[in-house]
Amino acid sequence: MGRGFVDLLKVVTNLIDELGVGFLSLKEQIQTNSAYSKLIFDVFSALAEFERNLISERIKAAFDTAMVLGRKGG
């Protein structure tokens, strides 16, 4: 359904918000038709976004360090 967790979250969120479709994960027992499960889904979404932002910050810091050391990225 998605290449990774972030892609899956985008697809599922669009289905829920735009079409009113529910989501049921059989393995993790997450459903978007209850308040509790919607909260868990939103927490996972926030954690995925946080991780993506951390990765971006680490990459930028590595490029900045390389530039200070006179190295060129690419």
N, C-alpha and C positions, 0 to 999 in steps of 0.2 A: 504494500500500500504506500510505502514511502522508502526512500533510500536509507533513512536513518530516523532516529527518534524525533528530531526537530521537524523533518518533512512529514512524518506521521502526525505530529501535533497540528501542523498547519492544515493538513487535509481534513483531519477529524474536526478541528475547530470550524473550518469553513462549512463542513456538512452540518454541524450542529447549529451554527448561527444563521446560515443562509437557507437551509432546507428544513430545519427542524428535525433532522435525523438523529436518532439515538446511537450511542456507541457502546458496545459490550465487548470487553476483553475477557475471554474465557480463562486464560492462564492467570492473569492478575486479579480477576474478579472485580473489574472496574466497570461501572455502568454510568452513563451520563444522565440517566433519568431520575436520579435521586440527588438530594442536596449534598450528602456526604461524599458520594462517589464523584460528583462534579468538583467538589473541593479538592479531592485527591488528584484528579486529573489536572486541575489548575496548578496545584503544587508541583506536580511533575513537569508541567509546562514551564513554570517559573525556574525550576532547577535546570532544565535544559537550556533555557535562555541565559541563565547565570554562567553555566559551563561554557557556552559559546562565547560569551563576553570575556571570560577568563582566558580562553585560548587566544582570542584576538589581542588582549593586553600582553600576553606572553610573547607572541610573535612580534608585536611592535617593540617591546623591550629588547628582544634579541637583535632586531635590526638596528635599533638605536645604539646598542652596545657595539655591534659590529662596525658601525659608522665611526664611533669614537676611536676604535682600534685601527681604523684605516682600511677596513675590509668593505667590499661591496657585495651586497646581496644579489640574488637573481639566479 
